[in-house]
């Protein structure tokens, strides 16, 4: 899988879980202590989240970090 595809897939998964949890990008950003524009970039597949930010996002969403890398439907 190409890097761009990985970023896009990861971002789509973050968005999927975030919307299932009924969180806005602003709310997720606040919980994860990450700038909202950075969350938007991740969800669009434009930003490569570092490992610390992956853990912050997973924690803010209340899911294991591995869930952010799984394809398919989230169990929210």
PyMOL Python script that loads the backbone (N, CA, C, O; Angstrom):
from pymol import cmd

cmd.read_pdbstr("""\
ATOM      1  N   UNK A   1       0.843  -1.172   0.000  1.00  0.00           N
ATOM      2  CA  UNK A   1       0.000   0.000   0.000  1.00  0.00           C
ATOM      3  C   UNK A   1       0.892   1.239   0.000  1.00  0.00           C
ATOM      4  O   UNK A   1       1.852   1.321   0.766  1.00  0.00           O
ATOM      5  N   UNK A   2       0.576   2.182  -0.846  1.00  0.00           N
ATOM      6  CA  UNK A   2       1.352   3.413  -0.949  1.00  0.00           C
ATOM      7  C   UNK A   2       1.133   4.290   0.283  1.00  0.00           C
ATOM      8  O   UNK A   2       0.091   4.209   0.934  1.00  0.00           O
ATOM      9  N   UNK A   3       2.125   5.130   0.597  1.00  0.00           N
ATOM     10  CA  UNK A   3       2.051   5.999   1.777  1.00  0.00           C
ATOM     11  C   UNK A   3       0.773   6.828   1.771  1.00  0.00           C
ATOM     12  O   UNK A   3       0.101   6.949   2.795  1.00  0.00           O
ATOM     13  N   UNK A   4       0.443   7.389   0.633  1.00  0.00           N
ATOM     14  CA  UNK A   4      -0.758   8.234   0.524  1.00  0.00           C
ATOM     15  C   UNK A   4      -2.008   7.427   0.863  1.00  0.00           C
ATOM     16  O   UNK A   4      -2.914   7.931   1.526  1.00  0.00           O
ATOM     17  N   UNK A   5      -2.055   6.161   0.403  1.00  0.00           N
ATOM     18  CA  UNK A   5      -3.200   5.300   0.694  1.00  0.00           C
ATOM     19  C   UNK A   5      -3.289   4.993   2.191  1.00  0.00           C
ATOM     20  O   UNK A   5      -4.383   4.936   2.751  1.00  0.00           O
ATOM     21  N   UNK A   6      -2.153   4.800   2.825  1.00  0.00           N
ATOM     22  CA  UNK A   6      -2.125   4.520   4.264  1.00  0.00           C
ATOM     23  C   UNK A   6      -2.652   5.732   5.031  1.00  0.00           C
ATOM     24  O   UNK A   6      -3.468   5.583   5.941  1.00  0.00           O
ATOM     25  N   UNK A   7      -2.192   6.923   4.671  1.00  0.00           N
ATOM     26  CA  UNK A   7      -2.633   8.140   5.342  1.00  0.00           C
ATOM     27  C   UNK A   7      -4.129   8.353   5.158  1.00  0.00           C
ATOM     28  O   UNK A   7      -4.834   8.725   6.096  1.00  0.00           O
ATOM     29  N   UNK A   8      -4.603   8.116   3.949  1.00  0.00           N
ATOM     30  CA  UNK A   8      -6.027   8.286   3.651  1.00  0.00           C
ATOM     31  C   UNK A   8      -6.865   7.279   4.428  1.00  0.00           C
ATOM     32  O   UNK A   8      -7.897   7.639   4.994  1.00  0.00           O
ATOM     33  N   UNK A   9      -6.437   6.034   4.462  1.00  0.00           N
ATOM     34  CA  UNK A   9      -7.153   4.984   5.183  1.00  0.00           C
ATOM     35  C   UNK A   9      -7.196   5.284   6.685  1.00  0.00           C
ATOM     36  O   UNK A   9      -8.239   5.137   7.322  1.00  0.00           O
ATOM     37  N   UNK A  10      -6.070   5.700   7.237  1.00  0.00           N
ATOM     38  CA  UNK A  10      -6.004   6.052   8.656  1.00  0.00           C
ATOM     39  C   UNK A  10      -6.945   7.217   8.960  1.00  0.00           C
ATOM     40  O   UNK A  10      -7.704   7.176   9.928  1.00  0.00           O
ATOM     41  N   UNK A  11      -6.887   8.237   8.138  1.00  0.00           N
ATOM     42  CA  UNK A  11      -7.738   9.407   8.340  1.00  0.00           C
ATOM     43  C   UNK A  11      -9.219   9.087   8.246  1.00  0.00           C
ATOM     44  O   UNK A  11     -10.026   9.603   9.019  1.00  0.00           O
ATOM     45  N   UNK A  12      -9.569   8.239   7.301  1.00  0.00           N
ATOM     46  CA  UNK A  12     -10.970   7.830   7.168  1.00  0.00           C
ATOM     47  C   UNK A  12     -11.432   7.072   8.400  1.00  0.00           C
ATOM     48  O   UNK A  12     -12.573   7.217   8.838  1.00  0.00           O
ATOM     49  N   UNK A  13     -10.544   6.267   8.952  1.00  0.00           N
ATOM     50  CA  UNK A  13     -10.876   5.488  10.152  1.00  0.00           C
ATOM     51  C   UNK A  13     -11.058   6.405  11.358  1.00  0.00           C
ATOM     52  O   UNK A  13     -11.976   6.210  12.154  1.00  0.00           O
ATOM     53  N   UNK A  14     -10.187   7.402  11.495  1.00  0.00           N
ATOM     54  CA  UNK A  14     -10.328   8.370  12.584  1.00  0.00           C
ATOM     55  C   UNK A  14     -11.675   9.079  12.455  1.00  0.00           C
ATOM     56  O   UNK A  14     -12.405   9.205  13.438  1.00  0.00           O
ATOM     57  N   UNK A  15     -12.005   9.537  11.257  1.00  0.00           N
ATOM     58  CA  UNK A  15     -13.280  10.233  11.027  1.00  0.00           C
ATOM     59  C   UNK A  15     -14.465   9.313  11.331  1.00  0.00           C
ATOM     60  O   UNK A  15     -15.440   9.732  11.955  1.00  0.00           O
ATOM     61  N   UNK A  16     -14.372   8.060  10.885  1.00  0.00           N
ATOM     62  CA  UNK A  16     -15.455   7.111  11.112  1.00  0.00           C
ATOM     63  C   UNK A  16     -15.736   6.940  12.611  1.00  0.00           C
ATOM     64  O   UNK A  16     -16.883   7.021  13.049  1.00  0.00           O
ATOM     65  N   UNK A  17     -14.690   6.706  13.376  1.00  0.00           N
ATOM     66  CA  UNK A  17     -14.864   6.494  14.814  1.00  0.00           C
ATOM     67  C   UNK A  17     -15.312   7.787  15.487  1.00  0.00           C
ATOM     68  O   UNK A  17     -16.169   7.766  16.370  1.00  0.00           O
ATOM     69  N   UNK A  18     -14.734   8.908  15.074  1.00  0.00           N
ATOM     70  CA  UNK A  18     -15.116  10.205  15.663  1.00  0.00           C
ATOM     71  C   UNK A  18     -16.602  10.481  15.457  1.00  0.00           C
ATOM     72  O   UNK A  18     -17.283  10.921  16.384  1.00  0.00           O
ATOM     73  N   UNK A  19     -17.106  10.232  14.261  1.00  0.00           N
ATOM     74  CA  UNK A  19     -18.514  10.506  14.001  1.00  0.00           C
ATOM     75  C   UNK A  19     -19.419   9.514  14.734  1.00  0.00           C
ATOM     76  O   UNK A  19     -20.502   9.881  15.190  1.00  0.00           O
ATOM     77  N   UNK A  20     -18.981   8.263  14.847  1.00  0.00           N
ATOM     78  CA  UNK A  20     -19.759   7.296  15.627  1.00  0.00           C
ATOM     79  C   UNK A  20     -19.845   7.702  17.096  1.00  0.00           C
ATOM     80  O   UNK A  20     -20.845   7.439  17.763  1.00  0.00           O
ATOM     81  N   UNK A  21     -18.800   8.339  17.589  1.00  0.00           N
ATOM     82  CA  UNK A  21     -18.766   8.810  18.977  1.00  0.00           C
ATOM     83  C   UNK A  21     -19.457  10.170  19.123  1.00  0.00           C
ATOM     84  O   UNK A  21     -19.541  10.726  20.218  1.00  0.00           O
ATOM     85  N   UNK A  22     -19.952  10.692  17.989  1.00  0.00           N
ATOM     86  CA  UNK A  22     -20.650  11.982  17.958  1.00  0.00           C
ATOM     87  C   UNK A  22     -19.787  13.135  18.477  1.00  0.00           C
ATOM     88  O   UNK A  22     -20.241  14.001  19.225  1.00  0.00           O
ATOM     89  N   UNK A  23     -18.535  13.105  18.051  1.00  0.00           N
ATOM     90  CA  UNK A  23     -17.602  14.173  18.403  1.00  0.00           C
ATOM     91  C   UNK A  23     -17.335  15.043  17.185  1.00  0.00           C
ATOM     92  O   UNK A  23     -17.231  14.537  16.068  1.00  0.00           O
ATOM     93  N   UNK A  24     -17.227  16.333  17.393  1.00  0.00           N
ATOM     94  CA  UNK A  24     -16.786  17.222  16.319  1.00  0.00           C
ATOM     95  C   UNK A  24     -15.263  17.156  16.258  1.00  0.00           C
ATOM     96  O   UNK A  24     -14.616  16.628  17.162  1.00  0.00           O
ATOM     97  N   UNK A  25     -14.702  17.696  15.186  1.00  0.00           N
ATOM     98  CA  UNK A  25     -13.242  17.774  15.112  1.00  0.00           C
ATOM     99  C   UNK A  25     -12.711  18.624  16.259  1.00  0.00           C
ATOM    100  O   UNK A  25     -11.659  18.324  16.826  1.00  0.00           O
ATOM    101  N   UNK A  26     -13.434  19.676  16.598  1.00  0.00           N
ATOM    102  CA  UNK A  26     -13.011  20.555  17.693  1.00  0.00           C
ATOM    103  C   UNK A  26     -12.970  19.806  19.021  1.00  0.00           C
ATOM    104  O   UNK A  26     -12.030  19.957  19.802  1.00  0.00           O
ATOM    105  N   UNK A  27     -14.005  18.992  19.268  1.00  0.00           N
ATOM    106  CA  UNK A  27     -14.050  18.231  20.514  1.00  0.00           C
ATOM    107  C   UNK A  27     -12.932  17.197  20.577  1.00  0.00           C
ATOM    108  O   UNK A  27     -12.280  17.041  21.610  1.00  0.00           O
ATOM    109  N   UNK A  28     -12.712  16.487  19.462  1.00  0.00           N
ATOM    110  CA  UNK A  28     -11.633  15.505  19.421  1.00  0.00           C
ATOM    111  C   UNK A  28     -10.291  16.188  19.633  1.00  0.00           C
ATOM    112  O   UNK A  28      -9.452  15.699  20.389  1.00  0.00           O
ATOM    113  N   UNK A  29     -10.092  17.304  18.974  1.00  0.00           N
ATOM    114  CA  UNK A  29      -8.836  18.036  19.107  1.00  0.00           C
ATOM    115  C   UNK A  29      -8.597  18.451  20.561  1.00  0.00           C
ATOM    116  O   UNK A  29      -7.482  18.325  21.067  1.00  0.00           O
ATOM    117  N   UNK A  30      -9.629  18.939  21.224  1.00  0.00           N
ATOM    118  CA  UNK A  30      -9.504  19.357  22.627  1.00  0.00           C
ATOM    119  C   UNK A  30      -9.161  18.159  23.517  1.00  0.00           C
ATOM    120  O   UNK A  30      -8.269  18.243  24.361  1.00  0.00           O
ATOM    121  N   UNK A  31      -9.872  17.048  23.323  1.00  0.00           N
ATOM    122  CA  UNK A  31      -9.623  15.857  24.135  1.00  0.00           C
ATOM    123  C   UNK A  31      -8.219  15.288  23.913  1.00  0.00           C
ATOM    124  O   UNK A  31      -7.573  14.807  24.843  1.00  0.00           O
ATOM    125  N   UNK A  32      -7.764  15.356  22.658  1.00  0.00           N
ATOM    126  CA  UNK A  32      -6.454  14.801  22.300  1.00  0.00           C
ATOM    127  C   UNK A  32      -5.318  15.802  22.498  1.00  0.00           C
ATOM    128  O   UNK A  32      -4.144  15.453  22.376  1.00  0.00           O
ATOM    129  N   UNK A  33      -5.676  17.042  22.802  1.00  0.00           N
ATOM    130  CA  UNK A  33      -4.682  18.112  22.952  1.00  0.00           C
ATOM    131  C   UNK A  33      -3.859  18.280  21.670  1.00  0.00           C
ATOM    132  O   UNK A  33      -2.633  18.383  21.690  1.00  0.00           O
ATOM    133  N   UNK A  34      -4.602  18.303  20.551  1.00  0.00           N
ATOM    134  CA  UNK A  34      -4.025  18.482  19.215  1.00  0.00           C
ATOM    135  C   UNK A  34      -4.827  19.588  18.531  1.00  0.00           C
ATOM    136  O   UNK A  34      -6.034  19.691  18.745  1.00  0.00           O
ATOM    137  N   UNK A  35      -4.184  20.405  17.723  1.00  0.00           N
ATOM    138  CA  UNK A  35      -4.880  21.474  17.012  1.00  0.00           C
ATOM    139  C   UNK A  35      -5.943  20.910  16.073  1.00  0.00           C
ATOM    140  O   UNK A  35      -5.728  19.879  15.436  1.00  0.00           O
ATOM    141  N   UNK A  36      -7.094  21.589  15.990  1.00  0.00           N
ATOM    142  CA  UNK A  36      -8.194  21.130  15.141  1.00  0.00           C
ATOM    143  C   UNK A  36      -7.795  21.034  13.671  1.00  0.00           C
ATOM    144  O   UNK A  36      -8.222  20.116  12.971  1.00  0.00           O
ATOM    145  N   UNK A  37      -6.983  21.969  13.204  1.00  0.00           N
ATOM    146  CA  UNK A  37      -6.573  21.911  11.797  1.00  0.00           C
ATOM    147  C   UNK A  37      -5.713  20.682  11.519  1.00  0.00           C
ATOM    148  O   UNK A  37      -5.721  20.149  10.409  1.00  0.00           O
ATOM    149  N   UNK A  38      -4.971  20.238  12.531  1.00  0.00           N
ATOM    150  CA  UNK A  38      -4.154  19.031  12.403  1.00  0.00           C
ATOM    151  C   UNK A  38      -5.058  17.802  12.291  1.00  0.00           C
ATOM    152  O   UNK A  38      -4.800  16.911  11.481  1.00  0.00           O
ATOM    153  N   UNK A  39      -6.126  17.752  13.109  1.00  0.00           N
ATOM    154  CA  UNK A  39      -7.096  16.656  13.033  1.00  0.00           C
ATOM    155  C   UNK A  39      -7.722  16.626  11.647  1.00  0.00           C
ATOM    156  O   UNK A  39      -7.860  15.559  11.048  1.00  0.00           O
ATOM    157  N   UNK A  40      -8.101  17.787  11.138  1.00  0.00           N
ATOM    158  CA  UNK A  40      -8.678  17.861   9.795  1.00  0.00           C
ATOM    159  C   UNK A  40      -7.719  17.336   8.738  1.00  0.00           C
ATOM    160  O   UNK A  40      -8.126  16.610   7.832  1.00  0.00           O
ATOM    161  N   UNK A  41      -6.455  17.698   8.851  1.00  0.00           N
ATOM    162  CA  UNK A  41      -5.442  17.223   7.908  1.00  0.00           C
ATOM    163  C   UNK A  41      -5.256  15.718   7.976  1.00  0.00           C
ATOM    164  O   UNK A  41      -5.062  15.061   6.953  1.00  0.00           O
ATOM    165  N   UNK A  42      -5.315  15.175   9.181  1.00  0.00           N
ATOM    166  CA  UNK A  42      -5.213  13.718   9.347  1.00  0.00           C
ATOM    167  C   UNK A  42      -6.401  13.042   8.679  1.00  0.00           C
ATOM    168  O   UNK A  42      -6.237  12.077   7.932  1.00  0.00           O
ATOM    169  N   UNK A  43      -7.594  13.550   8.949  1.00  0.00           N
ATOM    170  CA  UNK A  43      -8.799  12.934   8.392  1.00  0.00           C
ATOM    171  C   UNK A  43      -8.837  13.003   6.863  1.00  0.00           C
ATOM    172  O   UNK A  43      -9.414  12.124   6.223  1.00  0.00           O
ATOM    173  N   UNK A  44      -8.242  14.016   6.284  1.00  0.00           N
ATOM    174  CA  UNK A  44      -8.187  14.135   4.820  1.00  0.00           C
ATOM    175  C   UNK A  44      -7.020  13.363   4.208  1.00  0.00           C
ATOM    176  O   UNK A  44      -6.883  13.310   2.985  1.00  0.00           O
ATOM    177  N   UNK A  45      -6.185  12.770   5.049  1.00  0.00           N
ATOM    178  CA  UNK A  45      -5.034  12.026   4.553  1.00  0.00           C
ATOM    179  C   UNK A  45      -3.888  12.905   4.117  1.00  0.00           C
ATOM    180  O   UNK A  45      -3.022  12.476   3.355  1.00  0.00           O
ATOM    181  N   UNK A  46      -3.877  14.145   4.601  1.00  0.00           N
ATOM    182  CA  UNK A  46      -2.836  15.097   4.229  1.00  0.00           C
ATOM    183  C   UNK A  46      -1.693  15.145   5.241  1.00  0.00           C
ATOM    184  O   UNK A  46      -0.587  15.574   4.914  1.00  0.00           O
ATOM    185  N   UNK A  47      -1.964  14.703   6.472  1.00  0.00           N
ATOM    186  CA  UNK A  47      -0.968  14.763   7.538  1.00  0.00           C
ATOM    187  C   UNK A  47      -0.608  13.366   8.002  1.00  0.00           C
ATOM    188  O   UNK A  47      -1.458  12.477   8.052  1.00  0.00           O
ATOM    189  N   UNK A  48       0.644  13.184   8.339  1.00  0.00           N
ATOM    190  CA  UNK A  48       1.126  11.915   8.866  1.00  0.00           C
ATOM    191  C   UNK A  48       1.238  12.070  10.383  1.00  0.00           C
ATOM    192  O   UNK A  48       2.149  12.733  10.880  1.00  0.00           O
ATOM    193  N   UNK A  49       0.311  11.455  11.111  1.00  0.00           N
ATOM    194  CA  UNK A  49       0.297  11.580  12.574  1.00  0.00           C
ATOM    195  C   UNK A  49       1.461  10.794  13.165  1.00  0.00           C
ATOM    196  O   UNK A  49       1.645   9.618  12.850  1.00  0.00           O
ATOM    197  N   UNK A  50       2.231  11.431  14.005  1.00  0.00           N
ATOM    198  CA  UNK A  50       3.306  10.741  14.719  1.00  0.00           C
ATOM    199  C   UNK A  50       2.718   9.785  15.748  1.00  0.00           C
ATOM    200  O   UNK A  50       1.531   9.857  16.068  1.00  0.00           O
ATOM    201  N   UNK A  51       3.539   8.907  16.254  1.00  0.00           N
ATOM    202  CA  UNK A  51       3.076   7.873  17.176  1.00  0.00           C
ATOM    203  C   UNK A  51       2.443   8.469  18.433  1.00  0.00           C
ATOM    204  O   UNK A  51       1.446   7.942  18.928  1.00  0.00           O
ATOM    205  N   UNK A  52       3.006   9.556  18.955  1.00  0.00           N
ATOM    206  CA  UNK A  52       2.416  10.188  20.138  1.00  0.00           C
ATOM    207  C   UNK A  52       1.017  10.691  19.842  1.00  0.00           C
ATOM    208  O   UNK A  52       0.123  10.577  20.681  1.00  0.00           O
ATOM    209  N   UNK A  53       0.818  11.250  18.648  1.00  0.00           N
ATOM    210  CA  UNK A  53      -0.503  11.750  18.284  1.00  0.00           C
ATOM    211  C   UNK A  53      -1.477  10.620  17.993  1.00  0.00           C
ATOM    212  O   UNK A  53      -2.674  10.760  18.244  1.00  0.00           O
ATOM    213  N   UNK A  54      -0.992   9.513  17.475  1.00  0.00           N
ATOM    214  CA  UNK A  54      -1.864   8.346  17.282  1.00  0.00           C
ATOM    215  C   UNK A  54      -2.409   7.910  18.641  1.00  0.00           C
ATOM    216  O   UNK A  54      -3.605   7.651  18.776  1.00  0.00           O
ATOM    217  N   UNK A  55      -1.549   7.828  19.632  1.00  0.00           N
ATOM    218  CA  UNK A  55      -1.975   7.426  20.977  1.00  0.00           C
ATOM    219  C   UNK A  55      -2.922   8.449  21.585  1.00  0.00           C
ATOM    220  O   UNK A  55      -3.892   8.073  22.243  1.00  0.00           O
ATOM    221  N   UNK A  56      -2.659   9.729  21.377  1.00  0.00           N
ATOM    222  CA  UNK A  56      -3.540  10.778  21.902  1.00  0.00           C
ATOM    223  C   UNK A  56      -4.930  10.682  21.283  1.00  0.00           C
ATOM    224  O   UNK A  56      -5.939  10.789  21.980  1.00  0.00           O
ATOM    225  N   UNK A  57      -4.973  10.480  19.979  1.00  0.00           N
ATOM    226  CA  UNK A  57      -6.253  10.368  19.271  1.00  0.00           C
ATOM    227  C   UNK A  57      -7.014   9.135  19.742  1.00  0.00           C
ATOM    228  O   UNK A  57      -8.208   9.209  20.029  1.00  0.00           O
ATOM    229  N   UNK A  58      -6.324   8.010  19.820  1.00  0.00           N
ATOM    230  CA  UNK A  58      -6.968   6.775  20.273  1.00  0.00           C
ATOM    231  C   UNK A  58      -7.519   6.944  21.682  1.00  0.00           C
ATOM    232  O   UNK A  58      -8.647   6.538  21.962  1.00  0.00           O
ATOM    233  N   UNK A  59      -6.735   7.538  22.564  1.00  0.00           N
ATOM    234  CA  UNK A  59      -7.171   7.749  23.937  1.00  0.00           C
ATOM    235  C   UNK A  59      -8.394   8.669  23.980  1.00  0.00           C
ATOM    236  O   UNK A  59      -9.349   8.405  24.710  1.00  0.00           O
ATOM    237  N   UNK A  60      -8.360   9.736  23.202  1.00  0.00           N
ATOM    238  CA  UNK A  60      -9.477  10.679  23.155  1.00  0.00           C
ATOM    239  C   UNK A  60     -10.746  10.026  22.611  1.00  0.00           C
ATOM    240  O   UNK A  60     -11.854  10.376  23.020  1.00  0.00           O
ATOM    241  N   UNK A  61     -10.580   9.077  21.688  1.00  0.00           N
ATOM    242  CA  UNK A  61     -11.726   8.367  21.116  1.00  0.00           C
ATOM    243  C   UNK A  61     -12.159   7.188  21.981  1.00  0.00           C
ATOM    244  O   UNK A  61     -13.233   6.624  21.771  1.00  0.00           O
ATOM    245  N   UNK A  62     -11.330   6.816  22.949  1.00  0.00           N
ATOM    246  CA  UNK A  62     -11.661   5.697  23.821  1.00  0.00           C
ATOM    247  C   UNK A  62     -11.548   4.343  23.151  1.00  0.00           C
ATOM    248  O   UNK A  62     -12.308   3.422  23.452  1.00  0.00           O
ATOM    249  N   UNK A  63     -10.581   4.227  22.228  1.00  0.00           N
ATOM    250  CA  UNK A  63     -10.361   2.964  21.521  1.00  0.00           C
ATOM    251  C   UNK A  63      -8.880   2.605  21.581  1.00  0.00           C
ATOM    252  O   UNK A  63      -8.037   3.485  21.757  1.00  0.00           O
ATOM    253  N   UNK A  64      -8.554   1.314  21.436  1.00  0.00           N
ATOM    254  CA  UNK A  64      -7.135   0.950  21.331  1.00  0.00           C
ATOM    255  C   UNK A  64      -6.536   1.558  20.060  1.00  0.00           C
ATOM    256  O   UNK A  64      -7.218   1.667  19.041  1.00  0.00           O
ATOM    257  N   UNK A  65      -5.281   1.946  20.122  1.00  0.00           N
ATOM    258  CA  UNK A  65      -4.630   2.543  18.956  1.00  0.00           C
ATOM    259  C   UNK A  65      -4.722   1.630  17.733  1.00  0.00           C
ATOM    260  O   UNK A  65      -4.855   2.116  16.610  1.00  0.00           O
ATOM    261  N   UNK A  66      -4.652   0.322  17.937  1.00  0.00           N
ATOM    262  CA  UNK A  66      -4.729  -0.623  16.819  1.00  0.00           C
ATOM    263  C   UNK A  66      -6.035  -0.478  16.037  1.00  0.00           C
ATOM    264  O   UNK A  66      -6.071  -0.742  14.835  1.00  0.00           O
ATOM    265  N   UNK A  67      -7.102  -0.061  16.712  1.00  0.00           N
ATOM    266  CA  UNK A  67      -8.395   0.104  16.027  1.00  0.00           C
ATOM    267  C   UNK A  67      -8.335   1.183  14.954  1.00  0.00           C
ATOM    268  O   UNK A  67      -9.117   1.154  14.004  1.00  0.00           O
ATOM    269  N   UNK A  68      -7.425   2.123  15.095  1.00  0.00           N
ATOM    270  CA  UNK A  68      -7.310   3.191  14.105  1.00  0.00           C
ATOM    271  C   UNK A  68      -6.690   2.698  12.802  1.00  0.00           C
ATOM    272  O   UNK A  68      -6.736   3.388  11.783  1.00  0.00           O
ATOM    273  N   UNK A  69      -6.117   1.517  12.842  1.00  0.00           N
ATOM    274  CA  UNK A  69      -5.469   0.958  11.651  1.00  0.00           C
ATOM    275  C   UNK A  69      -6.282  -0.162  11.013  1.00  0.00           C
ATOM    276  O   UNK A  69      -5.891  -0.706   9.980  1.00  0.00           O
ATOM    277  N   UNK A  70      -7.409  -0.505  11.626  1.00  0.00           N
ATOM    278  CA  UNK A  70      -8.248  -1.587  11.099  1.00  0.00           C
ATOM    279  C   UNK A  70      -9.207  -1.028  10.064  1.00  0.00           C
ATOM    280  O   UNK A  70      -9.772   0.052  10.238  1.00  0.00           O
ATOM    281  N   UNK A  71      -9.381  -1.778   8.986  1.00  0.00           N
ATOM    282  CA  UNK A  71     -10.370  -1.395   7.983  1.00  0.00           C
ATOM    283  C   UNK A  71     -11.706  -1.979   8.375  1.00  0.00           C
ATOM    284  O   UNK A  71     -11.784  -2.989   9.074  1.00  0.00           O
ATOM    285  N   UNK A  72     -12.757  -1.326   7.913  1.00  0.00           N
ATOM    286  CA  UNK A  72     -14.088  -1.849   8.174  1.00  0.00           C
ATOM    287  C   UNK A  72     -14.823  -1.002   9.175  1.00  0.00           C
ATOM    288  O   UNK A  72     -14.366   0.069   9.576  1.00  0.00           O
ATOM    289  N   UNK A  73     -15.947  -1.492   9.562  1.00  0.00           N
ATOM    290  CA  UNK A  73     -16.855  -0.753  10.429  1.00  0.00           C
ATOM    291  C   UNK A  73     -16.339  -0.698  11.857  1.00  0.00           C
ATOM    292  O   UNK A  73     -15.842  -1.686  12.398  1.00  0.00           O
ATOM    293  N   UNK A  74     -16.467   0.478  12.452  1.00  0.00           N
ATOM    294  CA  UNK A  74     -16.061   0.666  13.853  1.00  0.00           C
ATOM    295  C   UNK A  74     -17.156   0.161  14.760  1.00  0.00           C
ATOM    296  O   UNK A  74     -18.337   0.190  14.412  1.00  0.00           O
ATOM    297  N   UNK A  75     -16.756  -0.300  15.924  1.00  0.00           N
ATOM    298  CA  UNK A  75     -17.725  -0.797  16.913  1.00  0.00           C
ATOM    299  C   UNK A  75     -18.108   0.287  17.907  1.00  0.00           C
ATOM    300  O   UNK A  75     -18.849   0.021  18.854  1.00  0.00           O
ATOM    301  N   UNK A  76     -17.598   1.544  17.701  1.00  0.00           N
ATOM    302  CA  UNK A  76     -17.905   2.713  18.479  1.00  0.00           C
ATOM    303  C   UNK A  76     -18.410   2.469  19.813  1.00  0.00           C
ATOM    304  O   UNK A  76     -18.698   3.414  20.547  1.00  0.00           O
TER     305      UNK A  76
END
""", "prot")
cmd.dss("prot")
cmd.show_as("cartoon", "prot")
cmd.util.cbc("prot")
cmd.orient("prot")
